[in-house]
């Protein structure tokens, strides 16, 4: 690793408008407008003042083949002319084909690799690419709006470039199945996913009993939360599981997928978080990176389908948190941004501030059960904590 121990490096923001070419078209929920509005809001609020973004380059085949089969890459390249390849998950409602799909998808991966390289080279201790976070793509097929798995490629690259222990924390409402699958039998990678229960949401995986392969038992961690879980319940579960495991695992870098489809207004899922809850999550992740991962934090985007009211505010808070330029939630939204959105999405009800006025305080888990969230916590702790030498019943662990 190129970073000098104990010396803080300025955070890096990976961004270029060319990533907006990852566009599944029409009325598809994954609309690149959400990225554009995020960068415009962060810019208008001064979050990106003085920041020289790192432009991504297309990931080459050898990098993509870290986690994808060569035959799958060929299928992605051919898909725009063949229109569909259902065996590789291409041409479905979730993953329609589009022109230059390989180029757009490899650029997203290139952005996450650029962020990883900033950290590994010592140029930055933290790096963020909001275009990344496509965590559902599998070795030989597209899934869940994801063509290539940039999260897994970046983690694999880090493992070959000076890092021996990588922790991955996924806060998307959907289970981080593709990343879990990529490292299921690799003891060097701890994958932690907090998501809506697979009993009520696609992809139907992510149960507490999914613990990792025979060579890596305990390195896959899943917290399956009930529909309707609010900020206080989500944060209670997070703090009851994640800090203890990261402390025990001792990662050298923390990689996070920061999907915001856990929001109460998201049209595709059923958790009930707020923008304020997302801000609290990012601050908790920053603290964990600083206290358990030598200050090394690679933050990626992910899901989030309320394009105007949620994603821009939540991911502006993410950018601000990575950059140590935390935005006061009470700050009103800039008039210039409001004007732009009014023209771009004229019929959208607009928020007025960076907060929803939510109370993100929570009572720490005390070992009790009964409440559905606490039962989810107990199920995860009982399944995985003993494998890390932790007592699942002791709230101090």
C-alpha positions, 0 to 999 in steps of 0.5 A, a space after each residue: 500500500 502506498 499510503 504512509 501510516 498516520 498521514 491523512 490524505 485528501 479524499 478523492 471524488 471520481 466523476 465524469 458526465 460520461 458515466 451518465 451513458 449507463 442508461 437502461 432507457 425509457 421508464 426504467 427505474 435506474 435513471 442517470 438523472 439521479 446522478 446528474 442532480 446529485 452532482 449539481 446539488 453538491 456543487 450548488 451547496 459548495 460541497 465540491 468547491 476546490 475538488 478536482 474530480 478523478 475521471 474514470 477510464 474504461 475497465 479493461 477485460 483483465 480487470 472485468 475477468 476478475 469476477 466475470 467469465 470471458 464468455 459473459 463479456 462477449 455476450 454483453 458486447 454482442 447484446 445490442 445487436 442480438 437484442 437479448 441473451 436471456 441465458 446471460 440475463 440480458 434483454 429482460 425487463 430489469 436488464 434491457 440491452 442498450 447501445 454501447 452497453 459494454 462501454 458504459 458498463 465498463 466505465 462504471 467499473 473503471 470509476 470504482 477501480 479509479 477510487 480503489 487506486 487512489 487509496 492504494 497509491 496513497 493519493 487518498 485515504 477516502 474515495 467515492 464514486 456515486 456511479 458505482 455500487 452495481 452489486 447484483 451482477 453475477 459471474 456470468 449474468 446481469 441481474 437487478 439493473 447491474 451488468 458488471 459488478 464494480 464493487 467486486 472488481 474493486 475489492 478483487 483489485 485491492 486484494 492484489 494491490 497491498 490489502 489482505 483484509 477487506 470489509 464490505 458493508 452494503 446498506 442497500 435495501 436489496 441483499 448484496 448478493 453478487 458481492 457475497 457470491 464473489 467472495 463467499 469462500 474467501 476469508 480475506 473479505 468480510 461482506 456485511 449486508 443490511 437489507 429488507 427481508 428476503 421473505 418480502 423482497 427480491 432477490 430472495 437471498 440474504 438470510 442470517 444462515 448464509 455465513 460463507 463457504 467452508 474456507 470462510 465461514 463467518 465472513 458472510 453476514 446478513 441482517 434481514 430487516 422487516 418491512 417498515 423498519 424506520 431510521 431508529 430500527 435500522 440504526 439500532 440493528 447496524 450498531 448491534 452488529 457491524 462495529 463489533 464484527 469490523 473490530 474483530 475482523 480488522 480490515 485494512 480498508 472499508 468498501 461500502 455500497 450506499 444504496 438509498 432505496 431503503 428510503 420510505 418514498 422509494 417505489 421499489 421497496 418497503 423500508 422506511 428510512 429518511 434522508 436524515 437516516 442516510 446521513 447518520 449511516 454515512 457518518 457511522 461508516 466514516 467513524 468505522 473506517 477511521 477506527 477499524 480500517 486505518 481511515 481507508 474508505 471506498 464509498 460507492 453508490 447503489 440503488 435509489 429510485 426516488 430520483 429528485 427528492 431522495 437520491 440527490 440529497 442523500 448522496 450529497 450528504 454522502 459526498 460531504 461526509 467522505 470529504 469531511 464537509 458535513 452539510 447542516 441538515 437544516 440548510 435550504 436547497 439552493 434556488 439555482 438547483 430548485 430552478 434547474 429541477 423545476 425545468 428538468 422534472 416540472 411535475 415533481 414535488 420538490 423538497 426545501 431543505 437537506 433534512 426531512 426533520 427526522 429524529 435519528 436517535 435510537 436506543 442501543 440493542 440491549 440483548 432483548 428480543 420480541 420486536 421484529 428488528 431485535 429478532 433480526 439482530 439476534 438471528 444474525 448475532 447468533 449465527 455469526 458472532 461465535 465464529 468471530 469469538 464474540 458472545 451473541 447474547 452480550 450487548 457489550 460484544 
